[in-house]
Each structure stands twice: as C-alpha cells, then as structure tokens.
Amino acid sequence: MSDLARREAADTLAEPVLDWEAFARAPLQTEPFPYLVVPGFVPAGLAAAAGAAFPGPDLPGVLPAPATAPDDAFGRVLRALRDPDTTEAFGEKFGLALESDTLMITLRARTRAVDGRIHTDSETKVVTALLYLNDGWAEAGGQLRLLRGPDDIEDMIAEVPPLAGTLLAFRRTPHSWHGHKPFEGTRKAIMFNWMVDATTARRELRRHAVSASLKHLFG
C-alpha cells in the first residue's frame, strides 16, 4: 500500500460513521406521510469506501446483510446501523417506540427494469430507511420518488438520487406511495426496516436468506 493510500485509509477510519448533526437538522416532513432525506448521513470518504466494499453479489432482489459485520468500511457502517443508539435516534425522530430487536437490515445490489413500480411497503414494516452507496448517479431512472398517490410516477413530493451517503427514511402508512422510473444495472443500497415485532424481523430475514441462496444456485 502506498503512503497516500495509507493516509486515505487512516482518514476514513478517523471519520465519524453517521452524521447525527445532519440527521438532527433534517426536517421531518409530515405530508402526505412522514419522511426525511439526509444527504451526507455517511461522510463522503467513508461512504465511497463502504460502496467499494459492498458485499452483496451483483444479483437482483433483496439479500440479507452479513450477520457478522466485515472488518472494512462497509462493516463500520453496518455496525453503526445496528447500534441501539441508532434505533433510539430514529424512534425519537419519528415519534415512535422503536426496538432494536425489530430491526431488519437487507441489501440491494442490482435493479431490474421491472423494479420500482409504485407501491407501499407491507404492513409488517413500521419505518423504512435506505442508505445509498453509489459513486455518482447520472441516470434518470432509479431515483426513488415519494408520491402523492398510486397512479402517477410524475406526481411526486420528492425525488432522491441514490448517491453515496444519502439517507431516505419514511414511516410506512397506507398511503406511503413510492417508486422510481425504470433502471437496469448496479444500484447499491442498504435497506433497514423496523418491523412490527422481533418475530417478524427474524422470519423475514430467513425468507430473504432462502431467496438469496436460490439466486446463487440459479443465477
């Protein structure tokens, strides 16, 4: 490793993992459902390193996050998200009594052209959060839109480019409509959800693990 690479690695390790000051400053929008967007929730250097170390294979669909965080930049981010203080901070922001054992963390590495259709999340989810880890984004597709209704992808209240370090979080409601224009290719995101209870979180993680195993087998 060159001296420059060593210095850059040391600088990355010295950075705070999550920018809680930016999180605190970000206003919680309430209409038509509660949501917030925090660019730079993970600082740029660390976010770039975490994206480079992203462990999800280049397969479509939802994959479970590693049970044991790897010893790299991605692992630092994963450990920070699993910290009970993170659950407490999100609970305070959304005015909810969230519990750490209801947290489910999954990964998405690749988006298909058929993904992004307008939907609300399942009733088993209480809060959905997405942390993007993509180095730049020039595509019109693949930018998540928060929508006023289920019928028009253009009727949006916000559009979020999936740039490295950007956080999008929203409370699941019957009208928390979202989707994006078609995109096919690599689109890295950590998705973390607080579920209705710990049993549901464990069950859904098992389901994603089985699905991921089948994807590995059959490509």
Backbone as numpy.savetxt, mean C-alpha at the origin, in Angstrom:
# Nx Ny Nz CAx CAy CAz Cx Cy Cz
31.82 -3.04 -2.75 30.98 -1.85 -2.75 31.86 -0.61 -2.75
31.54 0.35 -3.62 32.31 1.58 -3.69 32.05 2.45 -2.47
32.95 3.44 -2.24 32.77 4.36 -1.12 31.46 5.12 -1.26
31.11 5.52 -2.50 29.86 6.24 -2.72 28.67 5.37 -2.37
28.71 4.09 -2.78 27.60 3.18 -2.48 27.48 2.97 -0.98
28.63 2.88 -0.29 28.59 2.71 1.16 27.97 3.92 1.83
28.34 5.12 1.35 27.78 6.34 1.95 26.27 6.41 1.70
25.86 6.06 0.47 24.43 6.10 0.17 23.67 5.10 1.02
24.23 3.91 1.22 23.58 2.90 2.07 23.48 3.37 3.50
24.56 4.01 4.00 24.55 4.53 5.37 23.52 5.63 5.52
23.42 6.50 4.50 22.43 7.58 4.56 21.02 7.02 4.59
20.78 5.97 3.80 19.46 5.35 3.79 19.09 4.77 5.14
20.06 4.09 5.78 19.81 3.50 7.09 19.56 4.56 8.15
20.15 5.76 7.95 20.00 6.82 8.94 18.65 7.52 8.83
17.96 7.38 7.70 16.69 8.06 7.52 15.61 7.47 8.42
14.69 8.31 8.90 13.51 7.74 9.56 12.72 6.94 8.55
12.04 5.90 9.01 11.34 5.01 8.08 10.04 5.62 7.60
9.23 6.14 8.50 7.94 6.73 8.17 7.91 8.17 8.64
7.41 9.05 7.81 7.37 10.48 8.14 6.05 10.80 8.85
6.07 10.68 10.17 4.85 10.90 10.93 4.45 12.37 10.98
5.40 13.27 10.79 5.05 14.69 10.74 4.23 14.98 9.49
4.64 14.42 8.35 3.86 14.59 7.13 2.49 13.93 7.27
2.44 12.79 7.92 1.18 12.10 8.16 0.25 12.97 9.02
0.80 13.59 10.05 -0.01 14.44 10.93 -0.52 15.67 10.20
0.31 16.21 9.30 -0.09 17.42 8.57 -1.15 17.13 7.51
-1.16 15.93 6.97 -2.09 15.61 5.88 -3.52 15.66 6.39
-4.37 16.45 5.75 -5.77 16.54 6.23 -6.53 15.26 5.89
-7.37 14.85 6.82 -8.27 13.74 6.56 -9.51 14.29 5.87
-9.63 14.00 4.59 -10.82 14.41 3.85 -11.98 13.51 4.26
-13.17 14.05 4.29 -14.31 13.27 4.78 -15.40 13.04 3.74
-15.34 13.70 2.61 -16.38 13.53 1.59 -15.77 13.05 0.29
-16.40 12.08 -0.34 -17.61 11.36 0.06 -17.36 10.21 1.02
-16.07 9.99 1.36 -15.70 9.01 2.40 -14.34 9.44 2.94
-13.97 9.02 4.14 -12.71 9.48 4.74 -11.49 8.92 4.01
-10.56 9.82 3.66 -9.33 9.39 3.00 -8.24 10.43 3.21
-7.01 10.02 3.01 -5.89 10.96 3.02 -4.82 10.47 2.08
-4.02 11.41 1.57 -2.89 11.13 0.69 -1.67 11.80 1.30
-0.56 11.04 1.42 0.66 11.57 2.02 1.83 11.28 1.09
2.17 12.21 0.18 3.41 12.03 -0.59 4.61 12.03 0.36
5.58 11.18 0.09 6.78 11.15 0.92 6.57 10.57 2.30
5.56 9.73 2.48 5.37 9.08 3.78 6.60 8.23 4.13
7.19 7.61 3.11 8.53 7.02 3.24 9.49 7.93 2.49
10.56 8.41 3.13 11.50 9.33 2.47 12.05 8.76 1.17
12.39 9.67 0.26 12.71 9.29 -1.12 13.81 8.24 -1.22
14.91 8.44 -0.50 16.02 7.50 -0.61 15.65 6.11 -0.14
14.96 6.05 0.98 14.55 4.75 1.52 13.49 4.12 0.65
12.56 4.92 0.13 11.51 4.38 -0.73 12.10 3.78 -2.01
13.10 4.45 -2.58 13.75 3.92 -3.78 14.45 2.60 -3.48
15.14 2.55 -2.34 15.84 1.32 -1.96 14.86 0.20 -1.67
13.74 0.52 -1.03 12.72 -0.49 -0.75 12.10 -1.01 -2.03
11.88 -0.11 -3.00 11.35 -0.55 -4.28 12.30 -1.47 -5.00
13.60 -1.16 -4.93 14.60 -2.01 -5.58 14.67 -3.39 -4.94
14.38 -3.45 -3.62 14.43 -4.73 -2.89 13.07 -5.40 -2.79
12.08 -4.89 -3.49 10.73 -5.41 -3.40 10.72 -6.92 -3.63
10.21 -7.72 -2.69 10.35 -9.17 -2.78 9.29 -9.88 -3.59
8.23 -9.20 -3.96 7.15 -9.86 -4.68 7.58 -10.28 -6.07
7.35 -11.52 -6.47 7.67 -11.94 -7.83 6.82 -11.17 -8.83
7.29 -11.09 -10.05 6.61 -10.30 -11.06 5.41 -11.07 -11.60
4.42 -11.27 -10.71 3.20 -11.98 -11.03 2.01 -11.10 -10.70
0.88 -11.27 -11.39 -0.31 -10.48 -11.07 -0.96 -10.95 -9.78
-1.86 -10.14 -9.30 -2.63 -10.53 -8.12 -1.99 -10.12 -6.82
-2.63 -10.52 -5.74 -2.22 -10.14 -4.39 -1.39 -11.26 -3.78
-0.24 -10.90 -3.24 0.68 -11.86 -2.65 0.90 -11.50 -1.18
1.02 -12.48 -0.30 1.26 -12.15 1.11 2.65 -11.57 1.31
2.75 -10.60 2.21 4.06 -10.05 2.57 4.85 -11.11 3.33
6.19 -11.07 3.27 6.99 -12.05 4.01 6.64 -12.04 5.50
6.51 -13.23 6.08 6.20 -13.31 7.50 7.34 -12.73 8.34
8.57 -12.95 7.89 9.74 -12.38 8.54 10.32 -11.31 7.63
10.44 -10.10 8.13 10.93 -9.00 7.31 12.38 -9.25 6.90
12.71 -9.11 5.62 14.10 -9.29 5.20 15.01 -8.19 5.74
16.30 -8.46 5.74 17.28 -7.52 6.28 17.74 -6.57 5.18
16.81 -5.74 4.73 17.12 -4.76 3.69 16.15 -3.59 3.84
16.18 -2.66 2.88 15.35 -1.47 2.98 13.86 -1.82 2.98
13.48 -2.79 2.17 12.08 -3.20 2.17 11.70 -3.74 3.55
12.56 -4.54 4.15 12.28 -5.07 5.48 12.13 -3.99 6.52
12.91 -2.92 6.42 12.76 -1.80 7.37 11.36 -1.21 7.27
10.88 -1.03 6.04 9.55 -0.47 5.85 8.49 -1.43 6.39
8.65 -2.71 6.09 7.68 -3.70 6.54 7.61 -3.76 8.06
8.75 -3.73 8.72 8.75 -3.75 10.19 8.08 -2.50 10.75
8.31 -1.36 10.12 7.68 -0.12 10.59 6.17 -0.17 10.45
5.68 -0.75 9.36 4.23 -0.86 9.18 3.60 -1.81 10.19
4.35 -2.83 10.59 3.83 -3.80 11.56 3.97 -3.31 13.01
4.65 -2.23 13.23 4.82 -1.71 14.58 3.45 -1.29 15.14
3.12 -1.66 16.38 1.84 -1.26 16.96 1.61 0.25 16.95
2.68 1.04 16.98 2.51 2.49 16.93 1.89 2.94 15.62
2.15 2.20 14.54 1.54 2.53 13.26 0.04 2.31 13.31
-0.37 1.20 13.85 -1.81 0.95 14.03 -2.45 2.04 14.87
-1.78 2.43 15.94 -2.33 3.47 16.82 -2.47 4.79 16.07
-1.46 5.14 15.26 -1.51 6.41 14.53 -2.64 6.42 13.51
-2.82 5.32 12.78 -3.91 5.26 11.80 -5.27 5.26 12.50
-5.36 4.59 13.64 -6.61 4.60 14.38 -6.98 6.00 14.83
-5.99 6.74 15.34 -6.25 8.11 15.77 -6.67 8.98 14.58
-6.00 8.79 13.45 -6.29 9.63 12.28 -7.73 9.41 11.80
-8.16 8.16 11.78 -9.49 7.85 11.27 -10.56 7.80 12.36
-10.15 8.00 13.62 -11.12 7.97 14.71 -11.69 6.59 14.95
-10.82 5.57 14.82 -11.26 4.19 14.96 -10.40 3.47 15.99
-10.97 2.45 16.61 -10.22 1.63 17.57 -9.60 0.45 16.82
-8.52 0.71 16.08 -7.86 -0.34 15.33 -6.96 -1.17 16.24
-6.84 -2.46 15.91 -6.01 -3.37 16.69 -4.91 -3.97 15.81
-3.71 -4.10 16.37 -2.56 -4.59 15.60 -2.79 -5.99 15.05
-3.50 -6.84 15.79 -3.66 -8.22 15.32 -4.69 -8.35 14.20
-5.33 -7.26 13.83 -6.24 -7.30 12.68 -5.55 -6.81 11.40
-4.26 -6.46 11.49 -3.55 -5.92 10.33 -3.15 -7.04 9.37
-3.48 -6.86 8.10 -3.09 -7.78 7.04 -2.26 -7.00 6.02
-1.05 -7.50 5.71 -0.18 -6.82 4.76 0.06 -7.74 3.57
-0.22 -7.22 2.38 -0.03 -7.97 1.15 0.73 -7.09 0.15
1.17 -7.72 -0.93 1.97 -7.04 -1.95 1.30 -7.19 -3.31
1.51 -6.15 -4.13 1.14 -6.27 -5.55 2.34 -5.82 -6.36
2.79 -6.68 -7.26 3.97 -6.40 -8.07 3.62 -6.05 -9.51
2.53 -6.57 -10.00 2.19 -6.42 -11.42 0.69 -6.19 -11.57
0.35 -5.28 -12.47 -1.05 -4.99 -12.77 -1.37 -5.49 -14.17
-2.55 -6.09 -14.31 -3.03 -6.56 -15.60 -3.97 -5.53 -16.21
-4.18 -5.63 -17.50 -5.07 -4.69 -18.18 -6.49 -4.76 -17.65
-6.88 -5.93 -17.10 -8.25 -6.08 -16.60 -8.40 -5.57 -15.17
-7.30 -5.23 -14.50 -7.38 -4.75 -13.13 -7.82 -3.28 -13.10
-8.22 -2.84 -11.92 -8.56 -1.43 -11.74 -10.00 -1.10 -11.97
-10.85 -2.11 -12.17 -12.27 -1.81 -12.34 -12.84 -1.18 -11.08
-13.83 -0.32 -11.25 -14.41 0.41 -10.12 -15.04 -0.57 -9.13
-14.72 -0.38 -7.86 -15.27 -1.26 -6.82 -15.14 -0.58 -5.46
-15.79 -1.14 -4.49 -15.49 -0.86 -3.09 -14.86 -2.12 -2.52
-14.10 -1.98 -1.46 -13.49 -3.16 -0.86 -14.54 -3.98 -0.11
-14.18 -5.21 0.23 -15.12 -6.08 0.91 -15.43 -5.56 2.31
-16.55 -6.00 2.85 -16.97 -5.57 4.18 -16.06 -6.10 5.28
-15.17 -7.02 4.95 -14.22 -7.53 5.96 -13.11 -6.53 6.25
-12.99 -5.50 5.43 -11.94 -4.49 5.61 -12.50 -3.24 6.28
-11.72 -2.69 7.20 -12.12 -1.47 7.89 -11.39 -0.26 7.30
-10.07 -0.35 7.18 -9.25 0.69 6.57 -8.34 0.02 5.55
-8.23 0.63 4.38 -7.30 0.18 3.35 -6.22 1.24 3.18
-4.97 0.80 3.09 -3.87 1.73 2.84 -2.96 1.13 1.78
-2.43 1.98 0.93 -1.51 1.58 -0.13 -0.26 2.43 -0.03
0.89 1.77 0.00 2.17 2.45 -0.02 2.87 2.06 -1.32
3.06 3.03 -2.19 3.61 2.76 -3.51 5.13 2.81 -3.50
5.75 1.99 -4.36 7.21 1.89 -4.40 7.72 1.85 -5.83
7.17 2.73 -6.67 7.57 2.78 -8.07 8.46 3.99 -8.34
9.52 3.78 -9.07 10.49 4.83 -9.38 10.00 5.62 -10.59
9.17 6.63 -10.32 8.59 7.43 -11.38 7.34 6.77 -11.95
6.51 7.59 -12.60 5.29 7.07 -13.23 4.86 8.03 -14.32
5.00 7.57 -15.57 4.64 8.41 -16.72 3.35 7.97 -17.39
2.75 6.88 -16.91 1.57 6.32 -17.55 0.29 7.00 -17.08
-0.68 7.14 -18.01 -1.99 7.65 -17.63 -2.76 6.61 -16.85
-2.57 5.33 -17.18 -3.23 4.26 -16.46 -2.50 3.93 -15.18
-3.17 3.16 -14.32 -2.54 2.71 -13.09 -2.49 3.72 -11.97
-3.08 4.89 -12.17 -3.12 5.91 -11.11 -4.48 5.80 -10.41
-4.45 5.39 -9.16 -5.70 5.10 -8.47 -6.55 6.36 -8.33
-7.82 6.22 -8.64 -8.77 7.33 -8.52 -9.80 7.00 -7.45
-10.03 7.94 -6.57 -11.13 7.87 -5.62 -12.33 8.55 -6.28
-13.46 7.87 -6.26 -14.58 8.24 -7.13 -15.84 8.58 -6.35
-16.71 9.32 -7.01 -17.98 9.69 -6.39 -19.04 8.62 -6.55
-18.84 7.71 -7.47 -19.85 6.70 -7.71 -19.28 5.52 -8.47
-20.11 4.53 -8.77 -19.64 3.28 -9.36 -19.62 3.22 -10.88
-19.99 4.31 -11.55 -20.26 4.20 -12.98 -19.31 4.98 -13.89
-18.52 5.90 -13.35 -17.75 6.80 -14.21 -16.35 6.98 -13.64
-15.34 6.43 -14.32 -13.96 6.55 -13.86 -13.46 7.99 -13.92
-14.16 8.85 -14.67 -13.77 10.26 -14.76 -14.36 11.10 -13.64
-15.34 10.57 -12.92 -16.00 11.34 -11.86 -15.22 11.16 -10.55
-14.04 11.76 -10.50 -13.13 11.47 -9.40 -13.00 12.66 -8.44
-12.66 12.31 -7.21 -12.36 13.33 -6.22 -10.86 13.47 -6.01
-10.10 12.44 -6.40 -8.64 12.50 -6.29 -8.04 11.42 -7.18
-6.84 11.70 -7.69 -6.07 10.72 -8.45 -4.67 10.69 -7.87
-4.17 9.48 -7.61 -2.91 9.34 -6.89 -1.90 8.58 -7.75
-0.86 9.26 -8.26 0.19 8.53 -8.98 0.91 7.59 -8.02
1.24 6.37 -8.46 1.84 5.38 -7.57 3.35 5.57 -7.39
3.73 6.76 -6.98 5.14 7.11 -6.86 5.74 6.60 -5.56
7.02 6.27 -5.60 7.70 5.70 -4.45 7.54 6.58 -3.22
7.07 5.97 -2.13 6.92 6.68 -0.87 5.56 7.28 -0.62
4.67 7.28 -1.64 3.35 7.89 -1.49 2.39 6.93 -0.78
1.69 7.47 0.20 0.66 6.73 0.93 -0.72 7.22 0.54
-1.61 6.28 0.28 -3.04 6.55 0.15 -3.76 5.65 1.13
-4.64 6.23 1.94 -5.40 5.43 2.90 -6.84 5.93 2.91
-7.77 4.99 3.07 -9.17 5.39 3.15 -9.94 4.40 4.01
-11.02 4.89 4.55 -11.92 4.03 5.31 -12.87 3.34 4.35
-13.01 2.04 4.54 -13.94 1.30 3.71 -15.37 1.67 4.11
-16.17 2.06 3.14 -17.59 2.33 3.35 -18.35 1.72 2.16
-19.68 1.67 2.22 -20.43 1.15 1.07 -20.25 2.00 -0.18
-19.73 3.22 -0.03 -19.56 4.10 -1.19 -18.11 4.56 -1.36
-17.16 3.78 -0.86 -15.75 4.14 -1.04 -15.25 3.60 -2.40
-15.84 4.14 -3.45 -15.56 3.68 -4.80 -14.17 4.10 -5.24
-13.47 3.20 -5.91 -12.14 3.54 -6.43 -11.81 2.59 -7.58
-10.85 3.01 -8.38 -10.41 2.22 -9.53 -9.36 3.01 -10.29
-8.90 2.48 -11.40 -7.94 3.22 -12.22 -8.08 2.81 -13.68
-7.59 3.66 -14.54 -7.57 3.34 -15.96 -6.63 2.18 -16.21
-6.85 1.44 -17.31 -6.06 0.23 -17.54 -4.56 0.49 -17.62
-3.82 -0.43 -17.05 -2.36 -0.45 -17.14 -1.91 -1.89 -17.04
-0.93 -2.25 -17.84 -0.37 -3.59 -17.76 1.15 -3.47 -17.60
1.65 -4.02 -16.50 3.08 -3.97 -16.26 3.39 -3.92 -14.77
4.65 -3.66 -14.46 5.09 -3.61 -13.08 4.51 -2.39 -12.38
3.92 -2.63 -11.22 3.32 -1.55 -10.42 3.38 -2.02 -8.96
4.43 -1.59 -8.26 4.73 -2.12 -6.93 3.96 -1.35 -5.85
3.33 -2.11 -4.97 2.60 -1.50 -3.86 2.56 -2.46 -2.68
2.70 -1.90 -1.49 2.39 -2.61 -0.26 0.97 -2.22 0.11
0.10 -3.20 0.25 -1.27 -2.93 0.67 -1.44 -3.43 2.09
-1.89 -2.55 2.97 -2.14 -3.00 4.33 -3.54 -2.60 4.74
-4.23 -3.60 5.29 -5.63 -3.45 5.67 -5.81 -3.82 7.13
-6.58 -3.00 7.82 -7.07 -3.42 9.14 -8.43 -4.07 8.90
-8.52 -5.35 9.30 -9.70 -6.14 9.03 -10.68 -6.06 10.19
-11.84 -6.67 10.02 -12.86 -6.57 11.06 -12.46 -7.31 12.34
-11.61 -8.34 12.21 -11.11 -9.04 13.38 -9.87 -9.83 13.00
-9.17 -10.36 14.02 -7.92 -11.06 13.79 -8.13 -12.37 13.04
-9.24 -13.06 13.31 -9.52 -14.31 12.62 -9.66 -14.09 11.12
-10.34 -13.04 10.74 -10.50 -12.73 9.33 -9.16 -12.38 8.70
-8.33 -11.63 9.40 -7.01 -11.29 8.87 -6.19 -12.54 8.60
-6.18 -13.47 9.54 -5.41 -14.71 9.36 -5.98 -15.54 8.21
-7.31 -15.63 8.13 -7.93 -16.42 7.07 -7.60 -15.85 5.69
-7.68 -14.54 5.56 -7.41 -13.92 4.26 -5.95 -14.04 3.87
-5.05 -13.96 4.84 -3.64 -14.16 4.53 -3.39 -15.59 4.04
-4.03 -16.57 4.68 -3.90 -17.95 4.21 -4.41 -18.11 2.78
-5.53 -17.46 2.50 -6.10 -17.56 1.16 -5.14 -16.97 0.12
-4.54 -15.81 0.44 -3.59 -15.20 -0.50 -2.35 -16.07 -0.65
-1.93 -16.74 0.44 -0.76 -17.61 0.36 -1.02 -18.79 -0.58
-2.20 -19.39 -0.48 -2.55 -20.49 -1.39 -2.60 -20.01 -2.83
-3.20 -18.85 -3.04 -3.29 -18.30 -4.39 -1.90 -18.03 -4.94
-0.99 -17.49 -4.09 0.36 -17.20 -4.55 1.10 -18.48 -4.91
0.88 -19.54 -4.15 1.53 -20.82 -4.46 1.08 -21.35 -5.82
-0.19 -21.23 -6.11 -0.69 -21.67 -7.41 -0.12 -20.83 -8.54
0.04 -19.53 -8.31 0.64 -18.67 -9.34 2.07 -19.10 -9.62
2.82 -19.42 -8.56 4.20 -19.89 -8.75 4.22 -21.19 -9.56
3.28 -22.07 -9.31 3.26 -23.36 -9.98 2.91 -23.23 -11.46
1.90 -22.39 -11.73 1.35 -22.32 -13.08 1.68 -21.03 -13.82
2.42 -20.12 -13.12 2.81 -18.89 -13.79 1.66 -17.95 -14.06
